Amino acid sequence: MSTKPNRVLNGKRIGVFGKGGCGKSTVAVLLAKALKDTGYDVCLLDADSTNVGISKALGAATDPTPLLDFYGGMVFSGGFVTCPVDDPTPLKGAHISVDELPKTFQETSPEGIHLFVAGKMGDKGPGAGCDGPIAKIARDFRPSYANETPVTLVDYKAGFEDSARGNIISLDWIIVVVDPTSAAIQMAIHMRDMVAQLKAGVSPATAHLEDPAMVDLVNQLYREARVKDVLFVLNRVRDDETERYVWDRLAEHQIEPIGTIHDDPLLSAAWLKGDPIADAVNLNEAGRIVEALEEVAAGMVTRTALEPEAS
């Protein structure tokens, strides 16, 4: 149970996005551990339909059974879970107590972080359909405890597709992971603009929906979107020169990161060997990012920026 007096992130859903190879799953695991160390109850939802290994990085004993099985399987194979683009209706039973969910669908890390897996496409075979149903679970799944509402981190698949499917409407905060590449910087700009359009009330695409009721539902869901802001974290930064260069490139577009995770061979080795992430330096950095996120969530500042420390 949480013992921290200032628990402004309780009940919040935080999505972690980034381009392929940026290390968003590493950041998600580090943030989950830092949130737990800060005193929060934490749930981590692996919503990446293709990438594997986050359970080992978290230190969980095994992979939990995908929630896709709990909710009845993909509609493309005769199941019940639909794609949110074709069918925007909410997932039935998505708000669920951890105590009510069978243990096979959840795993717990040594620190007490609850891990869930939305679903994976790797074993579905050719022609199985798109991963839209997995995206719907990522959009709607909201675990809770009997006496506490945890922070839920959602690790999305790489790129923009889940954002375009409307997954961001159910998030309170979006964290974009930016590695030292031009593509990552461009994605940060695009995600910032996408959230700005959402907050400005730009209507979603509905021309493909034949039922007027579905059109009304989509528009309602977007009007009720809860996302407050998009924040940025630098990752895989090797040195001060690189950090300053990326920082300056982002500043040209009025983007200020809230923290930096530095490149460390220990992180790469952990993913290669299937070991838990236990990088003390970057765990400390993740703790600073959590502090910055708390300040933003508490309304203490509009946008917190942690300037790179001088070497």
DOROKE-381065 format. One record per residue (C-alpha): residue number from 0; y, z, x. Coordinates in Angstrom, 1 decimal. Last residue first. Layout:
% DOROKE-381065
(NUM, (Y, Z, X))
...
***
This chain:
% DOROKE-381065
(310, (18.1, -16.3, 29.8))
(309, (20.5, -16.2, 27.0))
(308, (18.9, -15.3, 23.7))
(307, (18.6, -18.1, 21.2))
(306, (20.9, -17.4, 18.2))
(305, (19.3, -15.7, 15.3))
(304, (20.8, -17.3, 12.2))
(303, (20.9, -15.6, 8.8))
(302, (22.1, -17.8, 5.9))
(301, (24.0, -16.4, 3.0))
(300, (24.0, -12.9, 4.3))
(299, (23.2, -9.5, 2.9))
(298, (21.7, -11.1, -0.2))
(297, (18.6, -9.0, 0.0))
(296, (16.5, -12.1, 0.4))
(295, (18.6, -13.3, 3.3))
(294, (18.3, -9.9, 5.1))
(293, (14.6, -9.8, 4.3))
(292, (14.1, -13.3, 5.8))
(291, (15.9, -12.2, 9.0))
(290, (13.7, -9.2, 9.3))
(289, (10.6, -11.3, 8.7))
(288, (11.8, -13.7, 11.5))
(287, (12.2, -10.7, 13.8))
(286, (8.7, -9.7, 13.1))
(285, (7.5, -13.2, 13.9))
(284, (9.2, -12.9, 17.3))
(283, (7.2, -9.7, 17.9))
(282, (4.0, -11.5, 16.9))
(281, (5.1, -14.2, 19.3))
(280, (5.1, -11.8, 22.2))
(279, (1.9, -10.0, 21.2))
(278, (-0.2, -13.1, 20.8))
(277, (-3.3, -12.0, 18.9))
(276, (-4.4, -15.0, 16.9))
(275, (-8.0, -14.5, 16.0))
(274, (-10.6, -16.7, 17.9))
(273, (-12.0, -20.0, 16.7))
(272, (-12.3, -21.3, 20.3))
(271, (-9.8, -24.1, 20.0))
(270, (-7.5, -22.4, 17.6))
(269, (-7.4, -19.3, 19.9))
(268, (-7.0, -21.3, 23.0))
(267, (-3.9, -23.1, 21.6))
(266, (-2.3, -19.8, 20.7))
(265, (-3.1, -18.2, 24.1))
(264, (-1.6, -21.3, 25.8))
(263, (1.8, -20.2, 24.5))
(262, (4.6, -22.3, 23.0))
(261, (7.4, -20.1, 21.7))
(260, (8.0, -19.1, 18.0))
(259, (11.7, -19.2, 17.3))
(258, (13.8, -17.7, 14.6))
(257, (16.1, -18.0, 11.6))
(256, (16.9, -21.7, 12.3))
(255, (20.4, -22.9, 11.6))
(254, (20.9, -26.3, 9.8))
(253, (24.3, -27.7, 9.3))
(252, (23.2, -31.3, 10.1))
(251, (24.6, -31.4, 13.6))
(250, (23.3, -27.8, 13.9))
(249, (19.8, -29.2, 13.8))
(248, (20.3, -31.3, 16.9))
(247, (22.0, -28.3, 18.6))
(246, (19.0, -26.0, 17.9))
(245, (16.6, -28.7, 19.1))
(244, (18.5, -29.0, 22.4))
(243, (18.9, -25.3, 22.8))
(242, (15.2, -24.6, 22.3))
(241, (14.3, -27.4, 24.7))
(240, (16.5, -26.0, 27.4))
(239, (15.3, -22.5, 26.8))
(238, (11.7, -23.4, 27.4))
(237, (8.4, -24.3, 25.8))
(236, (9.2, -24.3, 22.1))
(235, (6.0, -24.7, 20.0))
(234, (7.8, -23.6, 16.9))
(233, (11.3, -23.4, 15.5))
(232, (11.7, -21.8, 12.1))
(231, (13.8, -23.1, 9.3))
(230, (14.9, -21.7, 5.9))
(229, (15.0, -23.4, 2.5))
(228, (16.7, -21.6, -0.4))
(227, (16.4, -19.9, -3.7))
(226, (13.4, -21.6, -5.2))
(225, (12.9, -20.3, -8.8))
(224, (12.5, -23.6, -10.7))
(223, (13.3, -23.1, -14.3))
(222, (15.0, -26.4, -14.7))
(221, (12.2, -28.1, -12.9))
(220, (9.6, -26.5, -15.2))
(219, (11.6, -27.5, -18.3))
(218, (11.9, -31.1, -17.1))
(217, (8.2, -31.3, -16.6))
(216, (7.5, -29.8, -20.0))
(215, (9.9, -32.2, -21.8))
(214, (8.2, -35.1, -20.2))
(213, (4.8, -33.7, -21.1))
(212, (5.9, -33.4, -24.7))
(211, (7.1, -37.0, -24.7))
(210, (3.5, -38.1, -23.9))
(209, (3.4, -41.3, -22.0))
(208, (4.1, -39.8, -18.5))
(207, (4.5, -42.4, -15.8))
(206, (8.3, -42.6, -16.2))
(205, (8.6, -38.9, -15.5))
(204, (10.2, -38.7, -12.1))
(203, (12.0, -35.4, -11.6))
(202, (15.6, -34.8, -12.8))
(201, (18.3, -33.7, -10.3))
(200, (19.4, -30.2, -11.4))
(199, (21.6, -29.3, -8.4))
(198, (19.0, -26.7, -7.2))
(197, (16.4, -29.4, -7.1))
(196, (18.7, -31.8, -5.3))
(195, (19.6, -29.1, -2.7))
(194, (15.8, -28.4, -2.2))
(193, (15.2, -32.1, -1.5))
(192, (18.2, -32.2, 0.9))
(191, (16.9, -29.3, 3.0))
(190, (13.5, -30.9, 3.0))
(189, (14.8, -34.2, 4.2))
(188, (16.8, -32.5, 7.0))
(187, (13.8, -30.5, 8.1))
(186, (11.7, -33.6, 8.0))
(185, (14.1, -35.4, 10.3))
(184, (14.0, -32.6, 12.8))
(183, (10.2, -32.6, 12.7))
(182, (10.1, -36.4, 13.3))
(181, (12.5, -36.1, 16.2))
(180, (10.1, -33.7, 17.9))
(179, (10.4, -30.2, 19.3))
(178, (8.5, -28.4, 16.5))
(177, (10.2, -27.5, 13.3))
(176, (8.4, -25.3, 10.7))
(175, (10.0, -25.4, 7.3))
(174, (10.1, -22.2, 5.4))
(173, (10.6, -22.4, 1.7))
(172, (11.6, -19.4, -0.4))
(171, (11.1, -18.3, -4.0))
(170, (8.3, -20.8, -4.7))
(169, (7.2, -22.1, -8.1))
(168, (9.3, -25.2, -8.0))
(167, (8.2, -26.1, -4.5))
(166, (4.9, -27.5, -5.7))
(165, (6.6, -30.4, -7.5))
(164, (4.3, -33.2, -6.5))
(163, (7.0, -34.4, -4.2))
(162, (6.8, -31.1, -2.3))
(161, (3.0, -31.5, -2.1))
(160, (3.4, -34.9, -0.6))
(159, (6.1, -34.1, 2.0))
(158, (4.2, -33.6, 5.2))
(157, (1.4, -31.4, 6.4))
(156, (-0.7, -29.4, 4.0))
(155, (0.7, -26.2, 2.5))
(154, (0.3, -22.7, 3.8))
(153, (1.3, -20.5, 0.9))
(152, (2.4, -16.9, 1.7))
(151, (2.3, -14.4, -1.2))
(150, (4.1, -11.1, -0.8))
(149, (2.2, -8.6, -2.9))
(148, (2.9, -7.1, -6.3))
(147, (1.7, -3.6, -6.4))
(146, (0.0, -1.1, -8.7))
(145, (-3.1, -3.0, -9.9))
(144, (-2.7, -5.8, -7.3))
(143, (-1.5, -9.3, -7.8))
(142, (-2.5, -12.9, -7.2))
(141, (-0.3, -15.8, -8.2))
(140, (-1.9, -19.3, -8.2))
(139, (0.4, -21.8, -9.8))
(138, (1.6, -24.3, -7.3))
(137, (-1.2, -24.0, -4.8))
(136, (-3.7, -24.3, -7.6))
(135, (-1.9, -27.4, -8.8))
(134, (-1.9, -28.8, -5.2))
(133, (-5.7, -28.4, -5.1))
(132, (-5.9, -30.4, -8.3))
(131, (-3.8, -33.1, -6.6))
(130, (-6.2, -33.6, -3.7))
(129, (-6.9, -37.2, -4.6))
(128, (-10.1, -38.6, -5.9))
(127, (-13.7, -38.1, -4.8))
(126, (-14.0, -41.8, -3.7))
(125, (-15.8, -40.9, -0.5))
(124, (-17.3, -37.5, -0.2))
(123, (-16.1, -34.1, -1.4))
(122, (-17.1, -32.1, 1.7))
(121, (-13.8, -32.6, 3.6))
(120, (-11.5, -32.3, 0.6))
(119, (-10.9, -28.6, 0.8))
(118, (-9.7, -26.1, -1.9))
(117, (-7.2, -23.4, -2.7))
(116, (-8.5, -21.0, 0.0))
(115, (-7.6, -17.3, -0.4))
(114, (-7.0, -14.7, 2.3))
(113, (-6.0, -11.0, 1.6))
(112, (-4.3, -9.4, 4.6))
(111, (-5.9, -5.9, 5.2))
(110, (-5.2, -5.7, 9.0))
(109, (-8.9, -6.5, 9.8))
(108, (-8.5, -9.7, 7.6))
(107, (-9.7, -9.7, 4.1))
(106, (-11.6, -12.5, 2.3))
(105, (-11.3, -13.8, -1.2))
(104, (-13.3, -16.1, -3.5))
(103, (-16.7, -14.4, -2.9))
(102, (-15.1, -11.1, -3.9))
(101, (-14.9, -12.1, -7.5))
(100, (-11.3, -12.1, -8.8))
(99, (-10.6, -9.2, -11.1))
(98, (-9.5, -6.7, -8.4))
(97, (-7.2, -9.4, -6.9))
(96, (-5.4, -9.4, -10.3))
(95, (-4.8, -12.9, -11.7))
(94, (-1.9, -15.1, -12.6))
(93, (-3.5, -18.5, -12.4))
(92, (-5.7, -17.9, -15.4))
(91, (-5.0, -21.4, -16.9))
(90, (-3.2, -23.7, -14.5))
(89, (0.2, -24.6, -16.0))
(88, (0.6, -28.0, -17.7))
(87, (2.1, -30.7, -15.4))
(86, (-0.7, -33.2, -16.1))
(85, (-0.5, -36.5, -14.2))
(84, (1.8, -35.2, -11.4))
(83, (0.2, -31.7, -11.5))
(82, (-3.2, -33.1, -10.8))
(81, (-5.9, -31.6, -13.0))
(80, (-8.3, -28.7, -12.7))
(79, (-11.0, -28.8, -15.3))
(78, (-14.1, -30.4, -13.7))
(77, (-15.8, -33.7, -14.4))
(76, (-15.7, -35.0, -10.9))
(75, (-12.2, -36.4, -11.1))
(74, (-11.1, -33.3, -13.0))
(73, (-11.6, -31.2, -9.9))
(72, (-13.6, -28.0, -10.1))
(71, (-13.9, -25.2, -12.6))
(70, (-11.2, -22.7, -11.8))
(69, (-13.4, -20.6, -9.5))
(68, (-14.7, -23.7, -7.7))
(67, (-11.1, -24.8, -6.9))
(66, (-10.5, -21.3, -5.7))
(65, (-12.4, -22.2, -2.6))
(64, (-15.2, -19.8, -1.5))
(63, (-13.8, -17.5, 1.2))
(62, (-14.2, -18.5, 4.8))
(61, (-15.8, -15.8, 7.0))
(60, (-15.1, -12.6, 8.9))
(59, (-11.3, -12.8, 8.7))
(58, (-9.5, -12.7, 12.0))
(57, (-6.4, -14.6, 10.8))
(56, (-7.1, -17.5, 13.2))
(55, (-10.7, -17.5, 12.1))
(54, (-9.6, -17.8, 8.4))
(53, (-7.1, -20.5, 9.3))
(52, (-9.7, -22.7, 10.8))
(51, (-9.6, -25.8, 8.6))
(50, (-7.1, -28.6, 7.8))
(49, (-7.8, -31.0, 5.0))
(48, (-6.7, -29.6, 1.7))
(47, (-4.0, -27.3, 3.2))
(46, (-3.4, -24.7, 0.4))
(45, (-4.6, -21.7, 2.4))
(44, (-3.2, -18.9, 0.3))
(43, (-2.2, -15.8, 2.3))
(42, (-1.8, -12.5, 0.4))
(41, (0.2, -9.7, 1.9))
(40, (0.9, -6.1, 1.0))
(39, (4.0, -5.3, 2.8))
(38, (4.6, -2.6, 5.4))
(37, (6.4, -4.3, 8.3))
(36, (3.1, -4.8, 10.1))
(35, (1.7, -6.6, 7.0))
(34, (4.8, -8.9, 7.0))
(33, (4.3, -9.5, 10.7))
(32, (0.6, -10.4, 10.3))
(31, (1.4, -12.8, 7.5))
(30, (4.2, -14.3, 9.5))
(29, (2.0, -14.9, 12.5))
(28, (-0.7, -16.5, 10.2))
(27, (1.9, -18.8, 8.5))
(26, (3.4, -19.7, 11.9))
(25, (0.1, -20.7, 13.3))
(24, (-0.6, -22.7, 10.1))
(23, (2.7, -24.5, 10.5))
(22, (1.9, -25.6, 14.0))
(21, (4.0, -28.7, 14.1))
(20, (0.9, -31.0, 14.4))
(19, (1.5, -32.7, 11.1))
(18, (4.9, -32.2, 9.7))
(17, (6.0, -28.9, 8.3))
(16, (5.8, -26.6, 5.3))
(15, (5.3, -22.9, 4.7))
(14, (5.8, -21.7, 1.1))
(13, (7.0, -18.2, 0.3))
(12, (6.1, -16.6, -3.0))
(11, (7.9, -13.3, -3.7))
(10, (6.4, -10.4, -5.5))
(9, (7.5, -7.9, -2.9))
(8, (10.0, -9.5, -0.6))
(7, (12.8, -7.0, -1.1))
(6, (10.7, -4.1, -0.1))
(5, (13.4, -1.9, 1.5))
(4, (11.7, 1.6, 1.5))
(3, (8.7, 0.4, 3.5))
(2, (5.5, 2.2, 2.5))
(1, (3.5, -0.7, 1.1))
(0, (0.0, 0.0, 0.0))
***
